[in-house]
Amino acid sequence: MTELAYLADMPSAYVRQFRARITARPPGGLVLDRTYFYPVGGGQPADHGTIRAGGGVSVEVVDVTKSGAAAVHRIRAKGGAERELAVGAEVEGTIDWDRRYRHMRLHTAQHFLSARVFARAGVRTRTARLHGTGATVDLEASVPAEILGPLATDLVEANGHPRPVAIRMIPRVEWEAHPAAGRSGLVPLPPHVDPVRVVEIDEWDACPCGGTHVRSTSEIGSIRLLPLIPLPDGAVRLAFSLAESEPTTPAG
């Protein structure tokens, strides 16, 4: 079993280095007793980075996947370095911060845009995916192209007059007692999830999510909204990207 330490609270998403112990060595991978690396899932790509052990041994983490209760860190090594990483060894993980922080900004922007589309048009999000410096949001129904202007204004407001982003753990029975009509997303919770990890943008959105996010809407930065993409079933896809000139280091 791997403790997914990034889930604990908002500051945990900002951890870049951590200590852990190897508990298993599946082919081409490492399982740690705890990790801050995000495993691919929920539309968010996995974190990359490095894992180092004593004696200068270092391997590259090129993917992270879930296997039951374990997070498997897929590694790339040179010169047989992986043979030096034995079960029981203490290691240091270092996350590729530029990649992680892009995902945090994109994922928070997705939550924000899903909430604003729901507030403006009453249309919910079916799925969302992050990729590189951009993301897509598949909506449940069509929305007019004219909505992009107000959404762009909303994004400027979110950066200029920031709202905090927080994490709350809520008992599942309490979460399910809330009427579904007030939620911007349609993705069902897996049956085993309890308590529910809810990511909240102050007064704007509350969404169950296991991803990593920034602590304030001011960290989202500049977002470029792309033309809406019609989907075969009559719904639409909202696509957006980060401004390439934006820094990848959070303020404060």
C-alpha positions as CSV (number, residue, x, y, z in Angstrom):
1,M,0.0,0.0,0.0
2,T,1.2,3.5,-0.8
3,E,0.2,6.6,1.2
4,L,-0.8,9.2,-1.4
5,A,0.7,12.1,0.6
6,Y,-0.3,14.8,-1.8
7,L,-4.0,14.2,-1.0
8,A,-3.7,15.4,2.7
9,D,-4.2,19.2,2.2
10,M,-3.5,22.1,-0.1
11,P,0.2,22.6,1.1
12,S,0.9,19.0,0.2
13,A,0.5,19.8,-3.5
14,Y,3.5,22.1,-3.2
15,V,5.9,19.5,-1.8
16,R,8.8,19.0,-4.3
17,Q,11.1,16.6,-2.4
18,F,10.3,13.9,0.1
19,R,11.7,10.8,1.8
20,A,10.2,7.4,1.5
21,R,11.1,3.7,1.6
22,I,10.9,1.1,-1.2
23,T,8.3,-1.6,-0.4
24,A,8.2,-3.5,-3.7
25,R,10.1,-3.8,-7.0
26,P,7.7,-4.8,-9.8
27,P,9.4,-5.1,-13.2
28,G,10.5,-1.7,-14.4
29,G,9.1,0.1,-11.3
30,L,9.3,1.0,-7.7
31,V,6.6,1.0,-5.0
32,L,7.1,3.4,-2.1
33,D,5.5,3.4,1.3
34,R,4.5,7.0,0.7
35,T,4.7,9.3,-2.3
36,Y,3.9,12.9,-3.5
37,F,4.1,11.8,-7.1
38,Y,0.6,12.0,-8.7
39,P,-0.4,8.8,-10.5
40,V,-2.2,9.2,-13.8
41,G,-6.0,9.4,-13.3
42,G,-9.1,11.6,-13.4
43,G,-8.0,13.3,-16.6
44,Q,-4.7,14.5,-15.0
45,P,-1.3,13.1,-16.3
46,A,1.2,11.5,-13.9
47,D,4.0,13.5,-12.3
48,H,7.6,12.9,-13.5
49,G,10.9,13.4,-11.7
50,T,13.7,11.4,-10.1
51,I,14.2,9.0,-7.2
52,R,17.6,8.9,-5.5
53,A,19.1,6.5,-3.1
54,G,22.4,6.3,-1.2
55,G,25.7,6.2,-3.1
56,G,24.6,8.6,-5.8
57,V,22.2,6.1,-7.4
58,S,19.5,8.0,-9.3
59,V,16.7,6.9,-11.6
60,E,14.2,8.9,-13.7
61,V,10.4,8.6,-12.9
62,V,8.7,8.5,-16.3
63,D,5.2,7.5,-15.3
64,V,3.2,6.7,-12.1
65,T,0.2,4.4,-12.2
66,K,-2.2,2.9,-9.6
67,S,-2.2,-0.9,-9.0
68,G,-4.7,-1.6,-6.4
69,A,-3.6,0.2,-3.2
70,A,-0.1,0.8,-4.6
71,A,1.4,3.6,-6.7
72,V,3.9,2.1,-9.1
73,H,6.7,4.5,-10.1
74,R,7.8,3.5,-13.6
75,I,11.5,4.2,-13.9
76,R,14.2,4.7,-16.5
77,A,17.8,4.0,-15.3
78,K,21.3,4.0,-16.8
79,G,24.1,1.6,-16.2
80,G,22.1,-0.8,-14.1
81,A,21.3,1.8,-11.4
82,E,17.9,0.2,-10.7
83,R,19.7,-2.9,-9.3
84,E,20.9,-0.7,-6.4
85,L,17.4,0.2,-5.3
86,A,16.5,-2.7,-3.0
87,V,13.3,-3.3,-1.0
88,G,13.7,-1.5,2.3
89,A,16.0,1.2,1.0
90,E,15.3,4.8,2.0
91,V,15.1,7.1,-1.0
92,E,14.5,10.7,-1.9
93,G,11.9,11.6,-4.5
94,T,12.1,14.9,-6.4
95,I,9.1,16.0,-8.5
96,D,9.5,17.7,-11.9
97,W,8.1,21.0,-10.5
98,D,7.4,22.8,-13.9
99,R,5.3,19.8,-15.0
100,R,3.5,19.5,-11.6
101,Y,2.7,23.2,-11.4
102,R,1.4,23.4,-14.9
103,H,-1.0,20.6,-14.0
104,M,-2.0,22.4,-10.8
105,R,-2.8,25.6,-12.7
106,L,-4.7,23.7,-15.5
107,H,-6.7,21.6,-13.2
108,T,-7.8,24.6,-11.1
109,A,-8.6,26.5,-14.3
110,Q,-10.8,23.6,-15.4
111,H,-12.7,23.5,-12.1
112,F,-13.2,27.3,-12.4
113,L,-14.4,27.2,-16.0
114,S,-16.7,24.3,-15.4
115,A,-18.2,26.2,-12.5
116,R,-18.7,29.4,-14.6
117,V,-20.2,27.5,-17.6
118,F,-22.7,25.9,-15.1
119,A,-23.4,29.3,-13.5
120,R,-23.9,31.0,-16.9
121,A,-25.6,28.3,-19.0
122,G,-26.7,25.6,-16.6
123,V,-24.5,23.0,-18.5
124,R,-22.4,20.6,-16.6
125,T,-19.0,19.0,-17.3
126,R,-19.0,15.3,-18.4
127,T,-15.2,14.8,-18.6
128,A,-12.0,16.9,-18.5
129,R,-8.5,16.1,-19.6
130,L,-5.2,17.9,-19.2
131,H,-2.4,17.6,-21.8
132,G,0.9,19.5,-22.1
133,T,0.0,23.2,-21.5
134,G,-3.7,22.8,-22.3
135,A,-6.9,21.1,-21.3
136,T,-10.3,20.2,-22.7
137,V,-13.7,20.2,-21.0
138,D,-16.5,18.1,-22.6
139,L,-19.8,19.6,-21.7
140,E,-23.1,17.7,-21.5
141,A,-24.9,19.9,-24.0
142,S,-24.2,22.7,-26.4
143,V,-23.5,26.3,-25.3
144,P,-23.4,29.4,-27.6
145,A,-20.0,30.5,-28.9
146,E,-20.7,33.9,-27.3
147,I,-20.1,32.5,-23.9
148,L,-16.3,32.6,-24.5
149,G,-16.3,36.4,-24.0
150,P,-17.9,36.3,-20.5
151,L,-15.7,33.4,-19.5
152,A,-12.6,35.4,-20.5
153,T,-13.8,38.2,-18.3
154,D,-14.4,35.7,-15.4
155,L,-10.8,34.5,-15.8
156,V,-9.5,38.1,-15.6
157,E,-11.6,38.6,-12.4
158,A,-10.2,35.3,-10.9
159,N,-6.7,36.5,-11.4
160,G,-7.2,40.1,-10.4
161,H,-9.4,39.5,-7.4
162,P,-8.3,36.1,-6.2
163,R,-10.3,33.6,-4.3
164,P,-8.8,30.9,-2.1
165,V,-8.9,27.3,-3.2
166,A,-9.3,24.8,-0.3
167,I,-9.6,21.1,0.3
168,R,-12.2,19.5,2.7
169,M,-12.7,15.9,3.6
170,I,-16.4,15.2,3.9
171,P,-18.1,11.9,5.0
172,R,-19.7,10.4,1.9
173,V,-23.2,10.3,3.5
174,E,-22.9,14.0,4.1
175,W,-21.8,14.7,0.5
176,E,-24.6,12.6,-1.0
177,A,-27.2,14.5,1.1
178,H,-26.4,17.6,-1.0
179,P,-28.7,18.0,-4.1
180,A,-26.9,17.1,-7.3
181,A,-28.5,20.0,-9.1
182,G,-25.9,22.4,-7.5
183,R,-22.8,20.6,-8.9
184,S,-21.0,21.6,-12.1
185,G,-19.7,18.1,-12.7
186,L,-21.3,14.8,-13.7
187,V,-18.5,12.3,-13.0
188,P,-19.8,9.7,-10.5
189,L,-17.8,8.9,-7.4
190,P,-16.3,5.4,-7.3
191,P,-18.2,3.3,-4.7
192,H,-15.2,2.9,-2.4
193,V,-14.5,6.6,-1.9
194,D,-15.2,7.7,1.7
195,P,-14.6,10.3,2.9
196,V,-15.0,12.5,-0.2
197,R,-12.1,14.9,-1.0
198,V,-13.8,18.1,-2.1
199,V,-11.9,20.9,-3.8
200,E,-13.6,24.3,-3.2
201,I,-13.1,27.6,-5.0
202,D,-14.5,30.1,-2.5
203,E,-18.2,30.7,-3.2
204,W,-17.9,29.5,-6.8
205,D,-17.4,25.7,-6.8
206,A,-17.2,22.5,-4.8
207,C,-16.2,19.4,-6.6
208,P,-15.0,15.9,-5.6
209,C,-11.5,15.5,-6.9
210,G,-8.3,13.7,-6.2
211,G,-6.0,15.9,-8.3
212,T,-3.5,18.7,-7.4
213,H,-4.5,22.3,-7.5
214,V,-3.2,25.8,-6.7
215,R,-4.1,27.5,-3.5
216,S,-5.6,30.7,-5.1
217,T,-7.2,31.6,-8.3
218,S,-4.4,34.2,-8.7
219,E,-2.0,31.4,-9.5
220,I,-4.0,30.2,-12.5
221,G,-2.4,32.9,-14.6
222,S,-3.3,33.9,-18.2
223,I,-5.5,31.4,-20.0
224,R,-6.3,31.4,-23.7
225,L,-9.7,30.1,-24.6
226,L,-10.0,28.3,-27.9
227,P,-13.0,28.1,-30.3
228,L,-15.7,25.6,-29.1
229,I,-15.5,22.2,-30.8
230,P,-18.8,20.5,-31.7
231,L,-19.1,16.9,-30.6
232,P,-21.0,14.2,-32.5
233,D,-23.8,14.0,-29.9
234,G,-24.6,17.7,-30.2
235,A,-22.6,18.8,-27.1
236,V,-19.4,20.8,-27.3
237,R,-15.8,20.7,-26.1
238,L,-14.3,23.7,-24.4
239,A,-10.5,23.9,-24.9
240,F,-8.0,26.2,-23.4
241,S,-4.3,26.6,-22.8
242,L,-1.8,28.4,-20.5
243,A,0.0,31.4,-21.8
244,E,3.5,30.2,-22.7
245,S,5.1,33.3,-21.2
246,E,3.6,32.6,-17.8
247,P,6.1,31.7,-15.0
248,T,6.0,28.2,-13.5
249,T,6.9,29.3,-9.9
250,P,4.1,30.1,-7.5
251,A,4.0,33.4,-5.7
252,G,4.9,33.3,-2.0
